[in-house]
Amino acid sequence: MEEQTKKPRAKKTEKTQPKSDSSGNLIAVVRIKGEVKVKPKVKYTLDKLRLRKKYVCILLNSDNKALMGMLNIVKHSVAFGNIERETLVKLIAARAQTIRPAGAGVQKEEKINPESAADELIGGKKLEELKIKPFFRLHPPRGGIDSKIQYTNGGVLGNNKQAINKLIERML
């Protein structure tokens, strides 16, 4: 048997980016399209993102490349964009629900301080760490949706950038 010569591999350098304290790394994703005519891959990805019904909102960290890849798969079924702190406070105050332990029965609802919760989310904490459900159920938008086509063509689907804040406020 011949011995193969192995080339030494170069060490991988770690590419870490410092976390910024701005809300620019927090993305709000709202499911707009329903379940009809959805491809299986897209349906599976929406399920993994906890976007199982129309008008459900989740928050993603834009530093997570895996979640951003999943967002790219479902971009034709959702509206997303960078959420501002004021909108985040309103969203938490109006729609945040606390996680109840299994079999707990009827208990007092814990009060959520929206200001401090928003600051901790922007700082990098997850909703589960704050004992808040990882999704928000919203109303259909007041005034309706212009059309369910891509944002660049006048619709709401896809990357709405800062316009997602207006959409979320209409859905509270």
PLY file of the C-alpha trace (Angstrom):
ply
format ascii 1.0
element vertex 172
property float x
property float y
property float z
element edge 171
property int vertex1
property int vertex2
end_header
0.00 0.00 0.00
1.16 3.41 -0.85
1.23 6.00 1.83
-0.50 9.16 0.90
1.15 12.32 1.94
-1.11 14.56 3.93
-0.87 18.25 3.53
-1.01 20.21 6.74
-4.23 22.13 7.07
-4.28 25.73 7.98
-6.00 26.55 11.23
-9.38 28.16 10.94
-9.51 31.65 12.28
-12.50 32.55 14.36
-14.63 35.26 12.87
-16.49 36.80 15.72
-18.24 40.08 15.46
-18.92 42.13 18.53
-22.58 42.43 19.41
-23.93 45.88 18.94
-26.27 47.41 21.51
-28.49 49.00 18.85
-31.79 47.51 17.77
-30.40 47.14 14.25
-29.70 43.47 14.90
-33.29 42.63 15.92
-35.58 41.69 13.03
-39.35 41.38 13.26
-40.92 38.73 10.99
-44.70 38.66 10.37
-46.39 35.85 8.44
-48.72 37.31 5.82
-49.65 34.41 3.54
-51.81 31.54 4.71
-51.41 27.79 4.22
-52.85 27.40 0.71
-50.36 26.60 -2.09
-47.32 26.63 0.18
-44.43 24.41 -0.86
-43.45 21.68 1.62
-39.96 23.13 2.22
-41.41 26.56 2.94
-44.13 25.08 5.18
-41.50 23.12 7.15
-39.32 26.21 7.56
-42.28 28.34 8.68
-43.10 25.66 11.24
-39.51 25.66 12.54
-39.64 29.46 12.85
-42.91 29.14 14.86
-44.87 30.99 12.19
-47.69 28.45 12.03
-50.62 30.84 11.42
-51.26 34.08 9.60
-50.45 37.33 11.42
-47.99 35.83 13.88
-44.83 37.81 14.64
-41.45 36.56 15.82
-38.19 38.33 16.62
-34.88 37.16 15.13
-31.28 38.16 15.75
-29.68 39.15 12.46
-26.28 37.89 13.65
-27.50 34.27 13.48
-26.66 33.06 9.96
-28.81 29.91 10.24
-31.94 31.91 11.03
-31.16 34.37 8.25
-30.93 31.44 5.81
-34.32 30.22 6.99
-35.70 33.73 6.53
-34.39 33.73 2.96
-36.38 30.53 2.25
-39.68 32.00 3.52
-39.26 35.58 2.24
-42.18 35.19 -0.20
-44.61 34.36 2.63
-43.58 36.88 5.28
-42.90 40.56 5.82
-39.77 41.43 7.78
-37.55 44.33 8.71
-35.59 46.02 11.49
-37.78 46.79 14.49
-37.36 50.02 16.42
-37.29 50.16 20.21
-40.56 52.13 20.50
-42.43 49.60 18.37
-40.88 46.74 20.35
-42.10 48.26 23.63
-45.64 48.62 22.20
-45.55 45.04 20.88
-44.48 43.61 24.24
-47.01 45.71 26.17
-49.93 44.75 23.92
-49.22 41.17 22.88
-46.61 39.46 25.09
-47.78 36.36 26.96
-45.94 34.68 29.80
-44.95 31.03 29.67
-46.89 28.91 32.13
-45.45 25.69 33.54
-47.16 22.50 32.37
-50.05 21.41 34.56
-50.02 24.64 36.51
-53.74 25.31 36.22
-55.01 28.82 36.81
-52.33 31.10 38.17
-51.79 34.80 38.46
-50.36 36.28 35.30
-46.93 37.76 35.91
-46.71 41.38 34.92
-44.19 42.06 32.17
-42.34 45.36 32.22
-42.18 46.24 28.51
-39.41 48.83 28.89
-36.95 46.54 30.65
-37.92 43.54 28.47
-37.23 45.57 25.31
-33.84 46.68 26.65
-32.87 43.09 27.48
-33.98 41.83 24.06
-31.93 44.50 22.33
-29.02 43.53 24.60
-29.10 39.98 23.26
-31.39 37.99 25.56
-34.01 35.62 24.18
-37.74 35.76 24.85
-37.64 32.36 26.58
-35.07 33.69 29.08
-37.53 36.45 29.99
-40.33 33.84 30.36
-42.25 35.29 27.41
-43.72 33.13 24.65
-41.44 33.27 21.55
-44.16 34.59 19.24
-46.79 37.31 19.23
-50.32 36.83 17.86
-51.42 39.94 16.00
-54.64 41.26 14.45
-55.01 41.68 10.69
-53.70 45.15 9.80
-56.13 48.05 10.13
-56.63 49.56 6.72
-55.86 46.24 5.08
-52.88 45.04 3.09
-52.39 46.76 -0.24
-51.42 43.54 -1.94
-49.60 40.33 -1.18
-46.77 40.91 -3.65
-43.15 41.79 -3.07
-42.43 45.01 -1.19
-40.53 46.57 -4.07
-43.61 46.29 -6.29
-45.95 47.93 -3.79
-46.79 44.91 -1.63
-45.82 43.99 1.89
-44.01 40.67 1.37
-40.24 40.53 1.70
-37.87 43.02 3.30
-39.80 46.08 4.46
-36.77 47.62 6.23
-38.16 50.36 8.50
-41.74 50.16 7.13
-42.29 47.00 9.20
-42.76 49.25 12.24
-45.82 50.92 10.67
-47.23 47.53 9.70
-46.82 46.15 13.24
-48.42 49.23 14.80
-51.43 48.78 12.50
-51.67 45.15 13.67
-51.62 45.84 17.44
0 1
1 2
2 3
3 4
4 5
5 6
6 7
7 8
8 9
9 10
10 11
11 12
12 13
13 14
14 15
15 16
16 17
17 18
18 19
19 20
20 21
21 22
22 23
23 24
24 25
25 26
26 27
27 28
28 29
29 30
30 31
31 32
32 33
33 34
34 35
35 36
36 37
37 38
38 39
39 40
40 41
41 42
42 43
43 44
44 45
45 46
46 47
47 48
48 49
49 50
50 51
51 52
52 53
53 54
54 55
55 56
56 57
57 58
58 59
59 60
60 61
61 62
62 63
63 64
64 65
65 66
66 67
67 68
68 69
69 70
70 71
71 72
72 73
73 74
74 75
75 76
76 77
77 78
78 79
79 80
80 81
81 82
82 83
83 84
84 85
85 86
86 87
87 88
88 89
89 90
90 91
91 92
92 93
93 94
94 95
95 96
96 97
97 98
98 99
99 100
100 101
101 102
102 103
103 104
104 105
105 106
106 107
107 108
108 109
109 110
110 111
111 112
112 113
113 114
114 115
115 116
116 117
117 118
118 119
119 120
120 121
121 122
122 123
123 124
124 125
125 126
126 127
127 128
128 129
129 130
130 131
131 132
132 133
133 134
134 135
135 136
136 137
137 138
138 139
139 140
140 141
141 142
142 143
143 144
144 145
145 146
146 147
147 148
148 149
149 150
150 151
151 152
152 153
153 154
154 155
155 156
156 157
157 158
158 159
159 160
160 161
161 162
162 163
163 164
164 165
165 166
166 167
167 168
168 169
169 170
170 171
